[in-house]
Amino acid sequence: MAKAGSAGTGSAGADSVRVDGAYDCITKTPMGDQASVFTIVTSGDGFQGTNASPLGSLEVKEGKVDGNRLSWRMETSFPMPMNFKCEGLLNGDLLTASIDAGTFGIITMSGKRRG
């Protein structure tokens, strides 16, 4: 698994942070708590992945890694077209993120890496 801040990730910094993995997450939305699995696969200082829930799967776009900080976008057309801007922090196996959901405001996502 890649580590942010290590060779091959393109992220500067002395501290090595393990980023890759599948995180069991809860997102606090206006429609209530939504469970999902957020998957991160790093490549250099970027990452790809998905946020998969019973409502569907959103693809990570423009994923960036900077040490223990992540940023990315996701788009959906259900229940209406929306573009989400996301920022997250990793602390060991824990992920906390804020998601700008446009007219719905800022929502939060938190999760724990599997295994």
KENU-925333 format. One record per residue (C-alpha): residue number from 1; residue in one letter; x, y, z. Coordinates in Angstrom, 3 decimals. Example, Ala and Ser with C-alpha at 12.3 -4.5 7.8 and 13.67 -1.06 7.14 Angstrom:
BEGIN
<atom n="1" res="A" x="12.300" y="-4.500" z="7.800"/>
<atom n="2" res="S" x="13.670" y="-1.060" z="7.140"/>
This chain:
BEGIN
<atom n="1" res="M" x="0.000" y="0.000" z="0.000"/>
<atom n="2" res="A" x="1.207" y="3.497" z="-0.781"/>
<atom n="3" res="K" x="2.117" y="5.911" z="1.925"/>
<atom n="4" res="A" x="1.766" y="9.646" z="1.557"/>
<atom n="5" res="G" x="5.096" y="11.316" z="2.171"/>
<atom n="6" res="S" x="7.049" y="8.256" z="1.006"/>
<atom n="7" res="A" x="8.858" y="7.663" z="-2.238"/>
<atom n="8" res="G" x="6.492" y="7.112" z="-5.111"/>
<atom n="9" res="T" x="3.657" y="9.247" z="-3.792"/>
<atom n="10" res="G" x="5.009" y="12.625" z="-4.810"/>
<atom n="11" res="S" x="4.030" y="14.079" z="-1.442"/>
<atom n="12" res="A" x="6.666" y="15.994" z="0.491"/>
<atom n="13" res="G" x="7.188" y="15.628" z="4.201"/>
<atom n="14" res="A" x="9.098" y="13.558" z="6.683"/>
<atom n="15" res="D" x="6.083" y="11.822" z="8.175"/>
<atom n="16" res="S" x="4.852" y="8.768" z="6.339"/>
<atom n="17" res="V" x="1.078" y="8.368" z="6.271"/>
<atom n="18" res="R" x="-0.657" y="5.247" z="5.004"/>
<atom n="19" res="V" x="-3.480" y="6.388" z="2.728"/>
<atom n="20" res="D" x="-4.650" y="3.477" z="0.554"/>
<atom n="21" res="G" x="-7.529" y="1.348" z="1.725"/>
<atom n="22" res="A" x="-11.270" y="0.937" z="2.100"/>
<atom n="23" res="Y" x="-12.931" y="3.049" z="4.805"/>
<atom n="24" res="D" x="-16.331" y="2.239" z="6.340"/>
<atom n="25" res="C" x="-17.900" y="5.692" z="6.487"/>
<atom n="26" res="I" x="-20.958" y="7.538" z="7.708"/>
<atom n="27" res="T" x="-21.948" y="10.779" z="5.981"/>
<atom n="28" res="K" x="-24.260" y="13.134" z="7.868"/>
<atom n="29" res="T" x="-26.694" y="14.360" z="5.178"/>
<atom n="30" res="P" x="-29.968" y="16.303" z="5.213"/>
<atom n="31" res="M" x="-31.612" y="12.912" z="4.442"/>
<atom n="32" res="G" x="-30.021" y="11.323" z="7.527"/>
<atom n="33" res="D" x="-26.914" y="9.236" z="8.075"/>
<atom n="34" res="Q" x="-25.696" y="7.473" z="4.921"/>
<atom n="35" res="A" x="-23.318" y="4.495" z="5.183"/>
<atom n="36" res="S" x="-20.722" y="3.988" z="2.451"/>
<atom n="37" res="V" x="-17.365" y="2.450" z="1.672"/>
<atom n="38" res="F" x="-14.820" y="5.042" z="0.533"/>
<atom n="39" res="T" x="-11.948" y="3.427" z="-1.376"/>
<atom n="40" res="I" x="-8.606" y="5.170" z="-1.945"/>
<atom n="41" res="V" x="-5.894" y="4.013" z="-4.356"/>
<atom n="42" res="T" x="-2.942" y="6.411" z="-4.555"/>
<atom n="43" res="S" x="-0.703" y="7.110" z="-7.521"/>
<atom n="44" res="G" x="2.015" y="9.699" z="-6.955"/>
<atom n="45" res="D" x="0.461" y="12.676" z="-5.193"/>
<atom n="46" res="G" x="-2.998" y="11.821" z="-6.521"/>
<atom n="47" res="F" x="-5.594" y="9.170" z="-5.858"/>
<atom n="48" res="Q" x="-8.526" y="7.428" z="-7.468"/>
<atom n="49" res="G" x="-11.395" y="5.668" z="-5.801"/>
<atom n="50" res="T" x="-15.102" y="5.449" z="-5.180"/>
<atom n="51" res="N" x="-17.621" y="6.193" z="-2.471"/>
<atom n="52" res="A" x="-20.090" y="3.295" z="-2.710"/>
<atom n="53" res="S" x="-23.407" y="3.202" z="-0.843"/>
<atom n="54" res="P" x="-26.777" y="1.492" z="-1.237"/>
<atom n="55" res="L" x="-27.817" y="4.556" z="-3.292"/>
<atom n="56" res="G" x="-25.009" y="4.041" z="-5.813"/>
<atom n="57" res="S" x="-21.326" y="4.670" z="-6.326"/>
<atom n="58" res="L" x="-19.606" y="8.026" z="-6.833"/>
<atom n="59" res="E" x="-16.242" y="8.172" z="-8.582"/>
<atom n="60" res="V" x="-13.420" y="10.246" z="-7.076"/>
<atom n="61" res="K" x="-12.277" y="13.007" z="-9.433"/>
<atom n="62" res="E" x="-9.160" y="15.172" z="-9.089"/>
<atom n="63" res="G" x="-8.015" y="13.283" z="-5.980"/>
<atom n="64" res="K" x="-4.942" y="14.830" z="-4.354"/>
<atom n="65" res="V" x="-2.795" y="13.679" z="-1.403"/>
<atom n="66" res="D" x="-0.617" y="16.026" z="0.680"/>
<atom n="67" res="G" x="0.749" y="14.178" z="3.723"/>
<atom n="68" res="N" x="-2.341" y="13.262" z="5.751"/>
<atom n="69" res="R" x="-4.588" y="15.704" z="3.845"/>
<atom n="70" res="L" x="-6.843" y="14.686" z="0.971"/>
<atom n="71" res="S" x="-8.910" y="16.696" z="-1.486"/>
<atom n="72" res="W" x="-11.228" y="15.449" z="-4.226"/>
<atom n="73" res="R" x="-14.473" y="15.999" z="-6.106"/>
<atom n="74" res="M" x="-17.457" y="13.743" z="-6.727"/>
<atom n="75" res="E" x="-20.472" y="14.215" z="-8.992"/>
<atom n="76" res="T" x="-23.933" y="12.721" z="-8.924"/>
<atom n="77" res="S" x="-27.125" y="12.978" z="-10.948"/>
<atom n="78" res="F" x="-29.315" y="11.325" z="-8.278"/>
<atom n="79" res="P" x="-31.551" y="12.608" z="-6.798"/>
<atom n="80" res="M" x="-30.448" y="15.724" z="-8.747"/>
<atom n="81" res="P" x="-27.243" y="16.845" z="-10.481"/>
<atom n="82" res="M" x="-24.696" y="17.881" z="-7.834"/>
<atom n="83" res="N" x="-20.965" y="18.514" z="-7.647"/>
<atom n="84" res="F" x="-19.294" y="17.839" z="-4.281"/>
<atom n="85" res="K" x="-15.982" y="19.430" z="-3.244"/>
<atom n="86" res="C" x="-14.319" y="17.381" z="-0.492"/>
<atom n="87" res="E" x="-11.437" y="17.771" z="1.932"/>
<atom n="88" res="G" x="-10.306" y="15.172" z="4.434"/>
<atom n="89" res="L" x="-7.749" y="14.362" z="7.116"/>
<atom n="90" res="L" x="-6.292" y="10.984" z="7.995"/>
<atom n="91" res="N" x="-5.290" y="10.210" z="11.564"/>
<atom n="92" res="G" x="-4.004" y="6.635" z="11.612"/>
<atom n="93" res="D" x="-6.919" y="4.495" z="10.401"/>
<atom n="94" res="L" x="-9.481" y="7.284" z="10.907"/>
<atom n="95" res="L" x="-10.754" y="9.556" z="8.145"/>
<atom n="96" res="T" x="-12.702" y="12.771" z="8.747"/>
<atom n="97" res="A" x="-13.912" y="14.871" z="5.835"/>
<atom n="98" res="S" x="-16.017" y="17.887" z="5.016"/>
<atom n="99" res="I" x="-18.071" y="17.902" z="1.841"/>
<atom n="100" res="D" x="-19.355" y="21.095" z="0.240"/>
<atom n="101" res="A" x="-22.779" y="19.999" z="-1.004"/>
<atom n="102" res="G" x="-23.728" y="23.305" z="-2.600"/>
<atom n="103" res="T" x="-27.196" y="24.466" z="-1.546"/>
<atom n="104" res="F" x="-27.240" y="21.759" z="1.152"/>
<atom n="105" res="G" x="-24.192" y="23.328" z="2.839"/>
<atom n="106" res="I" x="-21.237" y="21.546" z="4.365"/>
<atom n="107" res="I" x="-21.814" y="17.935" z="5.419"/>
<atom n="108" res="T" x="-19.391" y="15.658" z="7.235"/>
<atom n="109" res="M" x="-18.096" y="12.173" z="6.563"/>
<atom n="110" res="S" x="-16.132" y="10.038" z="8.983"/>
<atom n="111" res="G" x="-14.838" y="6.514" z="8.727"/>
<atom n="112" res="K" x="-12.387" y="3.855" z="9.755"/>
<atom n="113" res="R" x="-10.072" y="1.893" z="7.495"/>
<atom n="114" res="R" x="-10.933" y="-1.791" z="7.155"/>
<atom n="115" res="G" x="-8.528" y="-4.483" z="8.289"/>
